[in-house]
Amino acid sequence: MLPLRIPRPERADGTVLAALLAVLLALMLAAQFVLPQDRPAVPDVPPAALRAGPVQIAVISPDPALSRRSIFQPTRLAGSGAAGLSVPAGPLDGAIPAGIVRVRGAARLVLQTPDGGSVTLRPGQSWQGWRLTAIGTDEVRFARGGETVTLGLGAATESYSYPGYDPRGYQPNQADEQ
């Protein structure tokens, strides 16, 4: 193997200064290891987290009118005021169709009971005398005797169901037309 050939500069104008700086840097590095380590002692100061006392968080009680009603209740209506504090009984005695699930292609209804529990029903099964006759994509049909009730999902009665978006009822904003 041939030794590595380092080319020599033709003139030594800028190389002497660079060589002197490299030697000075090497001497300063050696001095760091040779000189004694005179470090001042670090004072024993506890961290700021230990000096500060425990944080006092005040107990905040919610407004009683707000704490009595659930904000996630599907029958909650805007502007219902104090009348909306109780869930309407509805045709299923307070039960609300919460959702539809498909298990191996068969539709099942998840019914939220007034006590907060849930019941899963297939068409033909009954809950408190109401027989589930049909499950649609967004509504279910119950029958009892000669009475038939169709409920939208998340509603106790049809009057509580979400009306949906009707593009024919769209009224443009007056500012948009200017």
C-alpha positions in Angstrom: 0.0 0.0 0.0 1.3 3.4 -1.0 1.6 6.1 1.7 -1.0 8.8 1.4 0.5 11.7 -0.5 -0.2 15.1 0.9 0.3 17.9 -1.6 2.5 20.8 -0.4 1.3 24.4 -1.0 3.3 26.3 -3.5 3.5 29.3 -1.2 3.3 29.4 2.6 1.4 32.7 2.9 -1.7 31.5 4.8 -0.5 28.2 6.1 1.8 29.5 8.9 -1.1 31.3 10.7 -3.3 28.2 10.4 -0.5 26.0 11.8 0.1 28.3 14.7 -3.6 28.4 15.6 -3.8 24.6 15.4 -0.8 24.3 17.8 -2.4 26.9 20.2 -5.7 25.0 20.2 -3.8 21.7 21.0 -2.0 23.4 23.9 -5.2 24.8 25.3 -6.8 21.4 25.1 -3.8 19.9 27.0 -4.1 22.6 29.6 -7.7 21.7 30.3 -6.6 18.2 31.4 -3.4 19.3 33.3 -4.6 22.2 35.4 -6.3 21.5 38.7 -10.1 21.4 38.9 -11.0 24.4 41.1 -14.7 24.4 40.9 -16.8 26.4 43.4 -19.1 24.3 45.6 -22.7 24.2 44.4 -25.0 25.5 47.2 -27.6 23.1 48.5 -30.7 24.8 47.1 -33.8 22.7 46.8 -35.5 22.7 43.4 -38.2 25.3 42.9 -40.9 22.6 42.9 -39.8 21.6 46.5 -39.7 25.2 47.8 -43.2 26.0 46.6 -46.0 24.9 48.8 -48.8 22.7 47.5 -51.2 24.3 45.1 -54.6 25.0 46.6 -57.4 24.4 44.1 -60.7 25.7 45.1 -63.7 23.5 44.8 -66.1 24.8 42.2 -69.7 23.6 42.4 -71.6 23.7 39.1 -74.9 25.5 38.8 -77.6 23.2 40.1 -79.8 23.7 37.0 -76.9 22.6 34.9 -75.9 19.6 37.0 -79.4 18.2 37.0 -79.6 17.8 33.2 -77.3 15.8 31.0 -75.9 17.7 28.0 -75.7 14.5 26.0 -79.4 13.6 26.3 -80.8 13.1 22.8 -84.1 14.6 23.8 -82.5 17.9 24.9 -83.7 20.8 22.8 -82.3 24.2 22.5 -84.4 26.8 24.3 -86.4 24.2 26.3 -85.5 26.0 29.6 -86.6 24.6 32.9 -89.2 22.4 31.2 -86.4 20.3 29.6 -85.0 19.2 33.0 -86.9 15.9 32.8 -86.8 13.5 30.0 -90.2 13.1 28.4 -91.8 9.7 28.9 -92.7 9.2 25.2 -94.4 6.1 23.8 -91.7 3.7 25.1 -92.0 4.9 28.7 -88.8 6.9 28.5 -86.7 4.5 26.4 -84.9 6.0 23.5 -83.6 4.3 20.3 -79.9 5.0 20.7 -78.6 3.3 17.6 -78.7 0.5 15.0 -76.0 -2.2 14.9 -75.6 -4.9 12.2 -74.3 -8.2 13.4 -73.5 -10.6 10.6 -75.9 -8.7 8.4 -78.8 -8.8 10.8 -79.9 -5.4 12.2 -80.2 -4.9 16.0 -81.6 -1.9 17.8 -79.8 -0.5 20.9 -82.4 0.9 23.1 -81.4 3.3 26.0 -83.6 2.7 29.0 -84.7 5.5 31.3 -82.3 4.3 34.0 -79.3 4.8 31.7 -78.9 1.1 30.8 -79.2 -0.4 27.3 -81.1 -3.2 25.7 -80.4 -4.8 22.4 -83.5 -5.9 20.4 -84.0 -7.8 17.1 -87.1 -7.5 15.1 -89.8 -9.5 16.7 -88.5 -9.0 20.3 -90.4 -6.9 22.8 -89.6 -4.3 25.4 -92.3 -3.5 28.0 -95.1 -4.6 25.8 -93.8 -2.9 22.7 -92.8 -5.3 19.9 -90.1 -4.2 17.5 -91.5 -4.7 14.0 -89.0 -3.1 11.7 -85.6 -1.5 11.8 -84.8 1.0 9.1 -81.6 3.0 8.4 -82.5 5.9 10.7 -85.8 4.9 12.3 -87.5 2.0 14.1 -91.1 0.8 14.3 -92.8 -0.6 17.4 -96.3 -2.0 17.7 -98.5 -2.8 20.7 -102.0 -4.0 20.1 -103.3 -2.0 17.2 -101.0 1.0 17.9 -97.9 1.5 15.8 -95.1 4.0 16.6 -92.2 5.0 14.4 -89.2 6.6 16.1 -86.1 8.2 14.8 -82.8 7.4 16.3 -82.0 9.3 19.5 -85.6 10.5 19.9 -88.3 9.6 22.4 -91.1 10.8 20.0 -91.2 12.1 16.5 -91.5 15.7 17.8 -88.1 15.3 19.4 -86.3 14.0 16.4 -83.8 16.1 14.5 -85.5 17.7 11.6 -82.5 17.3 9.3 -81.2 19.7 6.7 -83.6 20.8 4.1 -81.9 22.5 1.2 -85.2 23.9 0.0 -85.6 25.8 3.2 -82.2 27.5 2.8 -82.4 31.3 3.2 -79.2 33.1 2.1 -77.7 35.7 4.4 -78.5 39.2 3.4 -74.8 40.1 3.6 -74.0 37.4 1.1 -76.1 39.1 -1.6 -74.5 42.5 -1.4 
